[in-house]
Amino acid sequence: MTLHQFNIFTAIAKHKNLTRASEELHITQPCVSQQMRLLQEYYGAKLYDRSPDH
């Protein structure tokens, strides 16, 4: 995990939303999604659930 990926992961955990994480980090939402996908593939685990909040 790179520092960039760690920052993305923590922003997603903080906001529980990819778009808000991308806004905080000033990067595009597709970049955030791609990095999360790469992390999940690397670790072989689902690190983020895209389910809407209830």
Secondary structure, DSSP 8 states (H G I E B T S, - for coil): --HHHHHHHHHHHHHS-HHHHHHHHTS-HHHHHHHHHHHHHHHTS---------
